[in-house]
Amino acid sequence: MNASFPSLCRLTGLVVLVASILRSAPLTAGLFNPESFSLANGLQVVVVVDRRAPAVTQMLWYRAGTIDEPVGKSGIAHFLEHLMFKGTSNVAPGEFSRQVARLGGRENAFTTSDYTGYFQQVPASELELVMRLEADRMVNLRIEPAEVERERQVVLEERRMRTDNQPAAQLWEMAGAAQYLAHPYRLPVIGWQHEIERLTPADALDFYRRFYAPNNAILVIAGDVEPAKVRALAERYYAPIPARPLAPVADLSEPPQRAARRVQLIDARVNRPGLWRTYLAPSRVHGETRHAVPLRLLADILGGGANSRLYRRLVLERELASGASASYSGIARGPTTFNLSVTPREVGKLAEAEAAMDAVVSELLAEGVSQAELERVRNAVLADAIYARDNVGAAPRVLGAGLIIGLTVEQIEAWPQLVEQVTLEDVNAAARAVFNANASVTAVLLPKPAS
């Protein structure tokens, strides 16, 4: 079970996988060729047949993340993820995990700002078992006060290990809070410590009853399966669960941002300086969505490897930094960020490295991207197709993450065509729209100077 950091570092873990797999083969060759249907209670079921191994993955996604949490209850989405393993009225605490382990399978869960997901990988013959168990905890979760207290300590320790003891994570947390003026993306997924300490069993049950419903979920089944059998099992175990009234979707807009912000952290545990710059950006489903696909290509042009502008200028030519990169993922329900990252060779080169990074961005805005650069990154993105399809865990993650933020199966499958259609002006327009200093946050990590 794990939680991600705020939007500043959303392009890690699961989202890195999703972003990389969404560079895929031409639609005529088929991306994942899924079959999709919906149950009467609103649950969307997606089936991907993959017979390369006698195994199956069940992945259930809920549209319930940090952005859905009540004010003052930060971390409740992640806390509930932990409590979902503590048993139901039909299954003893820990029994779900024990049954999966006895099969030689694996399972886990994850929480992000936008969603919570649960998955199991088991022999294909055991699909019915995990579907029955997962459907059971969608509706029959039992939360005991003693389990809440034990799990609270687990979550607090997780926060201490992943954030409080990691200067870079502390900086990212502060930068995320500075990036968003009003949007709940400003909250850490794991929650603020003082609010975690106040979460109650009632808080967890309220969140569970509000968001854990079939009409607020996506079920993806991928592996050595027959679609007709998956439909029959879904009808048997998930269809009887009634839909629930869903709260209106909150306004995910940000007010105008009129000033650049800068966050700096000095810590004795830091070995080398770091510099990050994030710009508020649209996602695939929020804001000026026409810029989302071009931004994905722009990230590679600026910082996608040794041939990128930032790496060539700062690392190879001027030797100011040991690393330089750019990243962007449009897989978000609200406004996301376009990120630049530089690792100066030493503290004394930080100011010069930042100025060089700014010069690269200014040059791009003034002169635009070249056709040669666009074709290079486009070809690289499309060339990843065969590797994407060979990743047996890709389909449930890519389809689930895309569907849960509001994309359709057709939009996910059409990603190669969208990449092919991007023009030079599209990329340059996206750069002009996003590189707005007033909508940026610069985060600086420094070692503590010697006395």
N, C-alpha and C positions, 0 to 999 in steps of 0.2 A: 504494500500500500504506500502511495507516495503522493506528494503535493508539489505543484510547480511554483516558481516564483512569479511575480507580477508580469505585466506585459513587456517590460523592458527585456526580460530574458525568456519570453514565451517561446522563442525559437530554440528550444532545447528538448531533449527527451522525445516524447511522443510527437510533438509538433515538428521536430526535425525530420522524423520519419515520414509524417504526412506530407510535409512540403517537398521532400525529395521524391516520394513516390508519385506525386502529382505531376511529375515530368514523365510522360509516358508515351506509349506507342500510338500510331495513327488509329483513329476510331474504327477504320475498316478492319484492322487487325484485332480489335477488341481490347479494351483496357482490362476489365475483369469479367465482362459479360454477365452481370448479375441478373437474377430474377427478383422482382419485388412485388409484394402484395401487402394489403392492410387488413387487419382484423376489424370486426365490427366495433370493438372498443377503442379503436384509433391507433393501436400499435402497428407501426410499419415494420415489416419483416423483409430482409434482403438476404438472398441466398447466392453464394458463389461456389460453383462446383470445381473442385481441384482434386484430382485422383492420384496425384503423385505420391501420396503416402496415406496409409489407412488411419488418418487422424482427422479431427474436426475441432474447430475453434468456435465457441459461442462468445459473442461480445454484446453486452447490453449497455446502451448509452442512455443516460438521463440528461435532459436539458435543465441541469441544476448545478450551478457552480457558484463561485464567489459573488458574481454579479447579481445573484438571486437572494443573497442573504439579507435578513432584516438588519436594520441599523443597530449597531451595538452588539451584534452576534457574529462578528468576523470569525471565520474558521469553522462554522457549523456544517458547511457542506463537506469539508474534509473530515471533521469529527464524525459525522454520520457515516461516511465511507468506512471508517474503522468499526463502528458499531454494527454495521451490516454483517459482520462476521461473528456476531455474538449470539446467534440463534434466533429461532422463531418459535411460534406456538407448536410447531410440528417437528422441529429439528433442534437438537441440543447445541449449546454453544461449542463452536469448533468442529462440529460434526461434518458440515459442508466441506471444509478443508480436508478433513481426514479422509472422506470418501474419495475426493479427487486424488489425494496422495496415494491411496491404496491402488488406484487404477494406473499409477505411474504418470499421471497428468500433472499439469501445473496450472496455477490460477493466481490472479492478483487483481488490483483495482488501482484507479488513478483519479485524481481530482485536479481540475484546472479552473481558471476563472470562468469558463463557459460551460463546462459539463463535468459529469462524473461517469466513469465507466467501470464495468466489471467483466472479467473474461476468464474462461477456462479452456485449456487445450487438453483433450482426452482422446482415447481411441474412438474411432468413428462409431463403433458398436455401442458406446456409452453415451451418445448424444441425449437420449431420452432422460437419463438420470440427471444430467446437469441442467437440462431444460426444466425438469420438475423442481429441482432445488432452487434454481434462480427465480422461477415464477413464484415459488412459495415465499421467498423473502421480499418479493415486490409488494406483498400485501399482508404478510403475517409476522412482520418483525416484532420481536419482543425485546424491550430495553429495560434491563434491571439496573437500579441505582448503583449497586456495587460494581457492575461492569463499567458503568459510566465513569466512576472514579478511577478505576484501574486504567481505563483507556485514556482518560484525561492525562495521566502521568506519562503514558507512552507518547502522546502527542506533544506534550511540553518538552519531553526529552528529544523528540524529533526536531522540534524548533530550536532547541539549544544546539544540537549537533549541526543542523543544516544552515542555520541563520546566525544565531548569537555567537557561535564559535568560528564563523567564517567572515572575515572583514569584507570580502567581495560581495557576499550575500547580503550583508548589512547595508552596503552601499546601494545595491540593486533595489532593496526594499525601499530605501529613502528616495531613490530616483523615481521609482514607480509611483510613489505618493506625490512626487512633485510633477510628474508628467501629466497626470489627470487631475483637473481642477474639481470636477464634480462626479465623474463616472466612477462606479465601484471597481473598475480595474485598478484603482489606486490602492486597494486593499491587498495584503498578502494572502495567498491561498491558504496557508496554514493558519492564518489569523494572528491578531495581536495577542501577546501573552496575557495581558490583564483581562481581555475578553474571553480567551479560552478558559481561564480560571473561573469565569462566572457562568459558563454554559451549563444548562440543566438537562435532565432527561426530558422534560417537557419541551425544551427548545428543539431537541433532536426529533422528537415525535412530531412536533408541529411542522418542521421542515420536511420530514418523511411523508407525512400525509398531504402536504401541499404539492410536492413535486414528484414523488415516486408513484407514478400512475402510467398505465399503458399508453394513454394519449399524450404523454410527455416523454416518450422513449422511442428508441430505435433498436431493433434486434438484428444483428448480423450473424449469419451462420456460414462458415466457409470451410471447405474440406471435402472429404470423400463421402458425399451425401447425395441423396435423391431429393430434388425439390418437392416432389409430391409428399414424401415422407416428412420433410420438414414442415410443410403446411399442416399435415395431419397432427403432428406433435404440438405445433403452435396453437392449433385450434383446441387441442385437449388441455394444455396446461396454461396458456396465456389468455385465451379468449374468455374464460369464465371470470376473469378479473374485471370488475366494472371500471369504466372511465370515471374520472373525477373532474369537477369544475376547476379550471386553471385560472390563476390570477392573471390580470392583464399584464402584458409585457411592459416593463418599465421603459421610460424614455432613455435611450442609450446615447444621446447626443452630448457633446461637450460644449460649454459656452466658448465664445471667442477667446483665443489665447493671444495676449498682447505683449508678453515679455518673455525673453529667454531666461531660463533658470539654470543655476549651477549648483551642484552638490559635491562636497568634498569630504573625504574621510581619511584621517591620518591614524595609522595603527601600527604598533610595534611588531605585530605578527606579519605585516606585509613584506614580502621579499623583493618584489619589483613593482614599479608603478603601472597603473592602467588608466586608460581614457576611453570613455564611451560617450557617444552622442546619439540621442534618440529623437526622432521627429514624429509628430502625430501624423497618422496616415490612414487612408480608407482600407477597409477589408473587402473580401469578396461579396459581402452582403450589407455593408454599412458605408454610408458616405458616398463619395464619388467612385463608385465601384468600377467604372470604366478604366481607372488607373491601376487596378489591382494586379492584373496579369503583366502589364508593362513594368510595374515595380518589381515583380519577381525577376525579370530579366535585367533590370537596372542594378539590382543587388549583385548579380554575378559580374556585370561590367565593372562596377566600382570595387568590389571586394571579394570576388569568387575565385580565389586561387592566385597562383604566381603570375598569371597573365593579366590580372586586374589592375586598374589604375592605381588604387591605393597601395597595393603590394609593390608594384614596380617603383612607384615614386618614393615611398617612405622606407621600404626595406632594401630593395635592390640598388636603387640609384643613390639615395642620400644617406642610407644606413643610419637612419634616425630611430628605427623601430625594429624589433625582432618579429613582429607580426602586425598585420593590418587586414581587416575584413569588413564586409557589409552583409546584412541579412534582412530578410523580410518574409513574413508569412501572412497571407490574407485569410487564414483559417481562424476567424474570430467573429463573434456575434456583434461586437461593437467596434469602435475605432481602435486600430492597432498601431504599431510603430515601425518605422524604417530605421535600422540601427547601423551605426558605424562603430568600429572598435579598433583601437591602436594600443600596442604594447611598446612603449618607449624603451630603448635599450638601457637608459638610466634616468634618474630623476632630473639631472641637468639638461636632458634633451626633451623634457616634456613639453615646454612651451614651444620649442621649435617644431616638434612633431605635430602638435595641435595646429600650429599655423600652416604647416605643410598639408595637413588633412583639409583644412578650410580652403587652401588654394586649389586642391584637386576638385573640390565641390564647385568652387567659383568658376574654374576653368570649364567644367562640364556644363554649367548653366550658360556660360558665355558662348561656347563653341558647339555644344550639343554632342550627342553620341554619334559615332561614325557607323556607316553601314557595315563595315567589316567587323566592328565590335558586336553589333547586333547579331550578325549571322554566326559569329563564333559561339556566342553563348546560346543562341537558339539551337544550333546543331548539337551542342553539348547536352542541353536539356533533353532533346528528343532522342539522343543516343543512349540515354539511360533506360530506355523502355524495356529492353530485354531483361535487364537486371531487376527492374521493378516487378515485372511479372513473375520472375523466379523467386521472389521473396514470398514464402507461403503465408507469412503473417501480415503482409501488406494490405490485402483486400479488406479485411474487417476493420483495420485501423483507418485506412483512407476513406472508405465509404462511410463508416460511422462518424468520423470527425466532420466530414463534409456535410452529411445529412443533418447532423444535430445542430449545426449553425444555421441551416436554412437552405443549403444548396439542394438541387435535385439529383437523382441518379444520372439523368441526361447531362447535366452540367459537369458532373465529375468525370463522366466518360468522355466528354468533349474537350477535356483539357488540352490535348495535343493540337486540335484545330484552333483553339484560342491562342496558343503559343504561335502557331503558324501565321495567324492573322495580324499579329502585332507589327506595326510599322515604326519607322524611325521617328516620325512625329509623335506617335503614341508614347514612346519612351521619353522623349524630350519634354512632352507636355506633363507626363507624370512627375518628372524631376522638378519642373518648375512649380508644380502644385505642392509637392511635399517638402522641398528644401526651403522652409520658412523658419528663419531663426527664432521668431516669436513663438513658435509652436515646438520648441526644442528644449531638451534638458541635457546638459553636459555633466557627466559624473566622473570624478577624478579620485583615484585611489593612490595613496602615498604612504611610504614607510615613515615611521617616526624617526626624526633626525636624532643622531647621537647627541648626548648632553654636551 
